[in-house]
Amino acid sequence: MVAQPNCSPYHSTKSVRGGEQIQLTGSFAFCFHYNAATFGMQYDGFFLDAVLMNRTKRMAMMPGEQYGIIGYGKTIHGGVGITNNGTVGLIGYKKTMFKNMFVTGRLYQTTQQMRHIAVGLGFQI
């Protein structure tokens, strides 16, 4: 029988990569065409987001849009994704205000003629 080192119930476990864990994020932003809600996860700079764009009273004729985006970046970030009408490109900025709260600004390029600039607040867990 082999003895187990540190068999105490008070033994601390090692964290993954020095404390960097998967973070869940969510944000709510406003642009001229839509109101946007973004939900996603990030790990070590890589992120995977689902973006739901809901039409506003200002642009009641435009249908809503949904994006799935994968990208990389911490403060300034970029990514590509798919939408119900084709592809989408993303350039964004995220500035942490408090420990779990941040302000965000993103430019979504959906077609050659259409782009959305969304600015809002977000949280991370």
Phi and psi restraints in degrees (value plus and minus 20) as a CYANA .aco file:
   2 VAL   PHI    -117.5   -77.5
   2 VAL   PSI     114.0   154.0
   3 ALA   PHI     -94.6   -54.6
   3 ALA   PSI     122.8   162.8
   4 GLN   PHI    -114.7   -74.7
   4 GLN   PSI     107.0   147.0
   5 PRO   PHI     -93.9   -53.9
   5 PRO   PSI     126.1   166.1
   6 ASN   PHI      34.0    74.0
   6 ASN   PSI      36.3    76.3
   7 CYS   PHI    -103.6   -63.6
   7 CYS   PSI     -10.6    29.4
   8 SER   PHI     -91.1   -51.1
   8 SER   PSI     125.4   165.4
   9 PRO   PHI     -89.9   -49.9
   9 PRO   PSI     -30.5     9.5
  10 TYR   PHI    -117.0   -77.0
  10 TYR   PSI      -9.7    30.3
  11 HIS   PHI     -88.7   -48.7
  11 HIS   PSI     109.7   149.7
  12 SER   PHI    -103.9   -63.9
  12 SER   PSI     125.3   165.3
  13 THR   PHI    -111.8   -71.8
  13 THR   PSI     136.6   176.6
  14 LYS   PHI    -102.5   -62.5
  14 LYS   PSI     120.9   160.9
  15 SER   PHI    -110.1   -70.1
  15 SER   PSI     142.6   182.6
  16 VAL   PHI     -98.3   -58.3
  16 VAL   PSI     104.6   144.6
  17 ARG   PHI      29.6    69.6
  17 ARG   PSI      25.5    65.5
  18 GLY   PHI      50.4    90.4
  18 GLY   PSI       7.1    47.1
  19 GLY   PHI      85.1   125.1
  19 GLY   PSI     -27.4    12.6
  20 GLU   PHI     -96.9   -56.9
  20 GLU   PSI      97.4   137.4
  21 GLN   PHI    -139.2   -99.2
  21 GLN   PSI     152.4   192.4
  22 ILE   PHI     -90.0   -50.0
  22 ILE   PSI     109.7   149.7
  23 GLN   PHI    -129.6   -89.6
  23 GLN   PSI     114.6   154.6
  24 LEU   PHI    -112.6   -72.6
  24 LEU   PSI     114.6   154.6
  25 THR   PHI    -146.5  -106.5
  25 THR   PSI     135.5   175.5
  26 GLY   PHI    -173.0  -133.0
  26 GLY   PSI     124.8   164.8
  27 SER   PHI    -169.5  -129.5
  27 SER   PSI     136.5   176.5
  28 PHE   PHI    -147.0  -107.0
  28 PHE   PSI     107.2   147.2
  29 ALA   PHI    -157.0  -117.0
  29 ALA   PSI     142.1   182.1
  30 PHE   PHI    -145.2  -105.2
  30 PHE   PSI     121.0   161.0
  31 CYS   PHI    -157.8  -117.8
  31 CYS   PSI     158.0   198.0
  32 PHE   PHI     -84.6   -44.6
  32 PHE   PSI     -60.2   -20.2
  33 HIS   PHI    -105.4   -65.4
  33 HIS   PSI     -57.3   -17.3
  34 TYR   PHI    -158.7  -118.7
  34 TYR   PSI     146.8   186.8
  35 ASN   PHI    -125.5   -85.5
  35 ASN   PSI     114.0   154.0
  36 ALA   PHI    -136.9   -96.9
  36 ALA   PSI     119.7   159.7
  37 ALA   PHI    -143.6  -103.6
  37 ALA   PSI     108.6   148.6
  38 THR   PHI    -141.7  -101.7
  38 THR   PSI     111.6   151.6
  39 PHE   PHI    -150.2  -110.2
  39 PHE   PSI     117.5   157.5
  40 GLY   PHI    -190.4  -150.4
  40 GLY   PSI    -189.4  -149.4
  41 MET   PHI    -161.2  -121.2
  41 MET   PSI     132.7   172.7
  42 GLN   PHI    -162.0  -122.0
  42 GLN   PSI     129.8   169.8
  43 TYR   PHI    -168.5  -128.5
  43 TYR   PSI     101.2   141.2
  44 ASP   PHI      34.7    74.7
  44 ASP   PSI      19.3    59.3
  45 GLY   PHI      74.5   114.5
  45 GLY   PSI     -42.9    -2.9
  46 PHE   PHI    -105.2   -65.2
  46 PHE   PSI     120.4   160.4
  47 PHE   PHI    -157.2  -117.2
  47 PHE   PSI     135.1   175.1
  48 LEU   PHI    -153.1  -113.1
  48 LEU   PSI      96.5   136.5
  49 ASP   PHI    -143.5  -103.5
  49 ASP   PSI     128.6   168.6
  50 ALA   PHI    -134.7   -94.7
  50 ALA   PSI     103.4   143.4
  51 VAL   PHI    -133.8   -93.8
  51 VAL   PSI     106.6   146.6
  52 LEU   PHI    -134.4   -94.4
  52 LEU   PSI      96.8   136.8
  53 MET   PHI    -124.1   -84.1
  53 MET   PSI     101.6   141.6
  54 ASN   PHI    -129.3   -89.3
  54 ASN   PSI     115.1   155.1
  55 ARG   PHI     -87.0   -47.0
  55 ARG   PSI     134.7   174.7
  56 THR   PHI    -129.6   -89.6
  56 THR   PSI     153.1   193.1
  57 LYS   PHI     -88.0   -48.0
  57 LYS   PSI     -45.6    -5.6
  58 ARG   PHI     -86.2   -46.2
  58 ARG   PSI     -54.2   -14.2
  59 MET   PHI    -147.1  -107.1
  59 MET   PSI      41.5    81.5
  60 ALA   PHI     -87.4   -47.4
  60 ALA   PSI     -38.3     1.7
  61 MET   PHI     -99.5   -59.5
  61 MET   PSI     -41.9    -1.9
  62 MET   PHI    -103.4   -63.4
  62 MET   PSI     110.9   150.9
  63 PRO   PHI     -93.8   -53.8
  63 PRO   PSI     142.0   182.0
  64 GLY   PHI     -90.3   -50.3
  64 GLY   PSI     144.1   184.1
  65 GLU   PHI    -153.0  -113.0
  65 GLU   PSI     132.9   172.9
  66 GLN   PHI    -150.4  -110.4
  66 GLN   PSI     117.5   157.5
  67 TYR   PHI    -145.9  -105.9
  67 TYR   PSI     126.6   166.6
  68 GLY   PHI    -137.8   -97.8
  68 GLY   PSI      99.1   139.1
  69 ILE   PHI    -146.1  -106.1
  69 ILE   PSI     118.6   158.6
  70 ILE   PHI    -143.2  -103.2
  70 ILE   PSI     117.9   157.9
  71 GLY   PHI    -182.6  -142.6
  71 GLY   PSI    -191.5  -151.5
  72 TYR   PHI    -163.7  -123.7
  72 TYR   PSI     123.5   163.5
  73 GLY   PHI     127.7   167.7
  73 GLY   PSI     136.8   176.8
  74 LYS   PHI    -129.9   -89.9
  74 LYS   PSI     -85.9   -45.9
  75 THR   PHI    -110.3   -70.3
  75 THR   PSI     -77.1   -37.1
  76 ILE   PHI    -119.8   -79.8
  76 ILE   PSI     107.3   147.3
  77 HIS   PHI    -155.4  -115.4
  77 HIS   PSI     140.3   180.3
  78 GLY   PHI    -164.8  -124.8
  78 GLY   PSI     138.5   178.5
  79 GLY   PHI    -189.7  -149.7
  79 GLY   PSI     153.1   193.1
  80 VAL   PHI    -150.8  -110.8
  80 VAL   PSI     139.4   179.4
  81 GLY   PHI    -185.9  -145.9
  81 GLY   PSI    -191.3  -151.3
  82 ILE   PHI    -139.2   -99.2
  82 ILE   PSI     133.1   173.1
  83 THR   PHI    -156.1  -116.1
  83 THR   PSI     154.7   194.7
  84 ASN   PHI     -91.2   -51.2
  84 ASN   PSI     -28.7    11.3
  85 ASN   PHI    -135.6   -95.6
  85 ASN   PSI     -15.4    24.6
  86 GLY   PHI     122.9   162.9
  86 GLY   PSI    -151.8  -111.8
  87 THR   PHI    -129.4   -89.4
  87 THR   PSI     145.3   185.3
  88 VAL   PHI    -163.2  -123.2
  88 VAL   PSI     122.8   162.8
  89 GLY   PHI    -132.6   -92.6
  89 GLY   PSI     132.9   172.9
  90 LEU   PHI    -158.1  -118.1
  90 LEU   PSI     113.5   153.5
  91 ILE   PHI    -150.2  -110.2
  91 ILE   PSI     111.8   151.8
  92 GLY   PHI    -167.6  -127.6
  92 GLY   PSI     151.1   191.1
  93 TYR   PHI    -156.6  -116.6
  93 TYR   PSI     116.2   156.2
  94 LYS   PHI    -154.1  -114.1
  94 LYS   PSI     104.2   144.2
  95 LYS   PHI    -142.2  -102.2
  95 LYS   PSI     101.3   141.3
  96 THR   PHI     -93.6   -53.6
  96 THR   PSI     106.6   146.6
  97 MET   PHI    -113.9   -73.9
  97 MET   PSI     -69.9   -29.9
  98 PHE   PHI    -145.2  -105.2
  98 PHE   PSI    -192.7  -152.7
  99 LYS   PHI     -79.1   -39.1
  99 LYS   PSI     -64.9   -24.9
 100 ASN   PHI    -137.5   -97.5
 100 ASN   PSI      -5.5    34.5
 101 MET   PHI    -148.4  -108.4
 101 MET   PSI     122.2   162.2
 102 PHE   PHI    -164.8  -124.8
 102 PHE   PSI     138.8   178.8
 103 VAL   PHI    -120.1   -80.1
 103 VAL   PSI     126.9   166.9
 104 THR   PHI    -156.0  -116.0
 104 THR   PSI     127.2   167.2
 105 GLY   PHI    -159.2  -119.2
 105 GLY   PSI     108.9   148.9
 106 ARG   PHI    -156.9  -116.9
 106 ARG   PSI     124.0   164.0
 107 LEU   PHI    -133.3   -93.3
 107 LEU   PSI      97.2   137.2
 108 TYR   PHI    -123.0   -83.0
 108 TYR   PSI     103.4   143.4
 109 GLN   PHI    -123.4   -83.4
 109 GLN   PSI      87.1   127.1
 110 THR   PHI    -116.6   -76.6
 110 THR   PSI     -60.7   -20.7
 111 THR   PHI    -157.1  -117.1
 111 THR   PSI     158.2   198.2
 112 GLN   PHI     -83.6   -43.6
 112 GLN   PSI     -54.5   -14.5
 113 GLN   PHI    -114.0   -74.0
 113 GLN   PSI     -38.1     1.9
 114 MET   PHI    -135.9   -95.9
 114 MET   PSI     107.1   147.1
 115 ARG   PHI    -160.0  -120.0
 115 ARG   PSI     133.9   173.9
 116 HIS   PHI    -145.6  -105.6
 116 HIS   PSI     110.4   150.4
 117 ILE   PHI    -128.9   -88.9
 117 ILE   PSI      95.1   135.1
 118 ALA   PHI    -135.5   -95.5
 118 ALA   PSI     111.0   151.0
 119 VAL   PHI    -146.2  -106.2
 119 VAL   PSI     114.1   154.1
 120 GLY   PHI    -191.0  -151.0
 120 GLY   PSI    -184.4  -144.4
 121 LEU   PHI    -134.4   -94.4
 121 LEU   PSI     130.9   170.9
 122 GLY   PHI    -163.0  -123.0
 122 GLY   PSI     151.3   191.3
 123 PHE   PHI    -159.4  -119.4
 123 PHE   PSI     137.5   177.5
 124 GLN   PHI    -159.1  -119.1
 124 GLN   PSI     125.6   165.6
